[in-house]
Amino acid sequence: MASTAFPSRDDFAALLNDSLGGEDGGFEGRVVKGTVTGIENDMALIDVGLKSEGRVPLREFAAPGQKADLKVGDEVEVYVDRVENAHGEAMLSRDRARREAAWDKLESEFTENARVEGVIFGRVKGGFTVDLDGAVAFLPGSQVDIRPVRDVTPLMDIPQPFQILKMDRRRGNIVVSRRAILEETRAEQRSGLIQTLHEGQIIEGVVKNITDYGAFVDLGGIDGLLHVTDLSYKRINHPNEMINIGDTVRVQIIRINRDTQRISLGMKQLESDPWEGASAKYPVGAKLSGRVTNITEYGAFVELEPGIEGLVHVSEMSWTKKNVHPGKIVSTSQEVEVIVLEVDPEKRRISLGLKQAQNNPWDSFAERHPVGSVVEGEVKNATEFGLFIGLDGDVDGMVHMSDIAWGISGEDALALHRKGETVQAIVLDIDVEKERISLGMKQLERGAPAAGGSTASSGLNKNQTVTVTVLEVRDGGLEVQAGEDGATGFIKRSDLGRDRDEQRPERFQVGQKFDALVTGFDRAKKPTFSVKALQIAEEKQAVAQYGSSDSGASLGDILGEALKAKSEG
């Protein structure tokens, strides 16, 4: 009997390897097909042709959030992690099989930049997890939607398309975006929708967002900007004064830029333009009531009706308050009366006057205090040329330095008074158009020229020759005083002599005396003098006394004889 040869250890290993597919066909690390042989509790028993069956949790055969649809006899693909574990069972994984298959498919789709389908099934720091048919991807929070989404719950456990942004199989990382799909779809919708729209079209939309400068309105897949200036003809400070998010609004398409796909919308264009016929409604000179809507450094805007505003320039706000901020004269929402000064419908501008709707204090003062009246007021300011006196009606009058006191220079007269002092003065002149009131204080002193008549109380008469004393030398002439303590008056530069060389005030000195002719009296009954008039008068007198120039004698001879006779007399 021949002896039986028993296989060695190496022979047994070779036989086992052959039964498992050989060295080139090993099961470990591969995805293989198997048959469900049984279901026990939450586990599925699967035969893949090995010595023993493997167990795989049923949940690995179910989609996220759903139950597994598996029964005995079904053929499935699983991944062989190990041929045999400590219990003699094969280590199988349906998730790993799906993941390996999914990766192969995803790599191909990523290369082709194709969309993939997935399900958001969990939350992680910074975003969400997405099941891509077995492979788990990361969805950053910023890639969920075009705009921030507060609640993602309605988007979870729903199959939807994603775009793969980045993937690394070695590290097992995949990053996807839902936003990229939405933007691409939105762009396609916008391109199609914008072709159906045209300027001037009236359409309804839903307010999606509100900013300081306007509102974004969804027109059914494409947004348009409703600028705050196109909400209404009346002044709108913020869009939320008229509309809210979610409101359905009726708008008109103003402009369409098909290159940038930007649409400008308007609501006021659907209303009647209040500026139509504005010239007839608001004629120049009309007195109207309005409400102050806005105050700036250069004036205040007054609403005459919704959509019609006029500007009261700062120069037209007050008769007496000059260089004052408009906010110190009027306040926002204040009801005021104004006068229409100018209307320009084309530029949509109306110029209004606030002060014109009130009595002109200069007119009122002139009525109450005519020239020659005595008034009392407080010295508001002292300048180098005179005093400003505060008068009733909130107007100021000025006392020139030469009209403060008799017999002293203007500088000395200014030094006699201080700011805040109450003084009396006489009204010398009122110029309503230039808003000027001239006052005199020295005219109230004893011995001052009387207000009335052509002859002053000092005894001066028109055409009278008097000796005057220079009180002050100015560029325009001389301030002089008649006699030792007489009335003061002024000699203009042109009246200082007949020759141009004589008409120079600088050739005179304070205290110098000379003769002059009284040529008249001003409104304040102050005398006016002239050296030139005196020279002409003396010349005429000499010609009349010694004969005309027709006798053969020259004018110089005649004047010489006259001067000789005067000196001998």
Secondary structure, DSSP 8 states (H G I E B T S, - for coil): --------HHHHHHHHHHHTT-GGG--TT-EEEEEEEEEETTEEEEE-SSSS-EEEEGGGGS-TTS-----TT-EEEEEEEES--TTS-BEEEHHHHHHHHHHHHHHHHHHTT-EEEEEEEEEETTEEEEEETTEEEEEEGGGS-SS--S--GGGTT--EEEEEEEEETTTTEEEEESHHHHHHHHHHHHHHHHTT--TT-EEEEEEEEEETTEEEEE-SSSEEEEEGGGT-SS--SSGGGT--TT-EEEEEEEEEETTTTEEEEESGGGS--TTTTHHHHS-TT-EEEEEEEEEETTEEEEEEETTEEEEEEGGGS-SS--S--GGGT--TT-EEEEEEEEEETTTTEEEEESGGGS--HHHHHHHHS-TT-EEEEEEEEEETTEEEEEETTTEEEEEEGGGS-SSS-HHHHHTT--TT-EEEEEEEEEETTTTEEEEESGGGSTT---SSSSS-TTS--TT-EEEEEEEEE-SSEEEEEETTT--EEEEEGGGS-SSGGG--GGG--TT-EEEEEEEEE-TT--EEEEHHHHHHHHHHHHHHHH--GGGS--HHHHHHHHHHHHHH-
